[in-house]
């Protein structure tokens, strides 16, 4: 291509390049053609590369060595003259060689470099901040704080428990009397619950507590068959439902019945639904504690009608030697009254105890009646009626 002539004061433009030259210098997208990949050099020789400077782009024409930017040709796209720099018309960056290598490194150099080890071969990357030399020293566990010394057991026994054990009243009544200030221990009034005292201390009640106890009634009932002594069962009425003004046997010589006397009235001991006889219902906790419980010493007498053949040693076993629910029974007094009736005297009251005892020796109970509890007898009290416990009667 002829170099343009330069005339002072006049600038002559370079004549338009032919289509073949334009196609040679630029591709169809307006970009200069990619440079061919250089061949690998012999071993021991390295291709020189500039340090820190980018190789200037090649230009066509006579202005290539004068540092002037080439004039864009008509076949370039609209972005061909724009470079990544600040000013338009800056020379485009040198394209990367084929294969994705970095500028300045040939394909032959990449072939001679050893391959990087795989992630599994390199091993896990150490965590940030981890020490390089040895594991971290283990810290000794902090010693557990010493346990506080065990508190000494409180001295004495609860006042309400001592009152119940002495038979002064029940524990519930004792708490009620203490709250009202009706209890004196060695002459000093006690009005705080939970107080502990010497078991041998002297305990007295205020006159108000004594009058309250005297107002609490105890009732003797001749329970019929079909009534439950304790909690009511479906289809059966509780025995307390028989207590009323119409069923009072001693109305002519004792106090009159009042509905308030039914409050806190509870049976002191059970009597089976199929059994009849004497049943005690009371508002007095002292009497309830005296009659029920494993440590009760009050005798209970029963008349029992039986059927069946008694074992050879059956009578001896009924007196002592049987077990119920894996627990040995306390000694009893059992004797024949006639050919089909036995007399039982017990000091405990397990559930259906007499019936289960008889079954163990080959007998079946067909009738059971309680006729005495301690020093109180059923007597002539009619079936289904009741009376008050008299002052001269004690269990």
Beta strands, then each sheet from edge to edge (+ up, - down):
strand 1: 6-7
strand 2: 10-11
strand 3: 157-158
strand 4: 183-185
strand 5: 188-190
strand 6: 196-197
strand 7: 203-205
strand 8: 218-223
strand 9: 266-267
strand 10: 276-282
strand 11: 300-308
strand 12: 323-324
strand 13: 327-328
strand 14: 333-338
strand 15: 341-346
strand 16: 363-373
strand 17: 376-377
strand 18: 386-388
sheet 1: 1+ 2-
sheet 2: 3+ 6-
sheet 3: 5+ 4- 7+
sheet 4: 9+ 10- 8+ 18-
sheet 5: 9+ 10- 16- 11+ 15- 14+
sheet 6: 9+ 10- 16- 17+
sheet 7: 12+ 13-
end
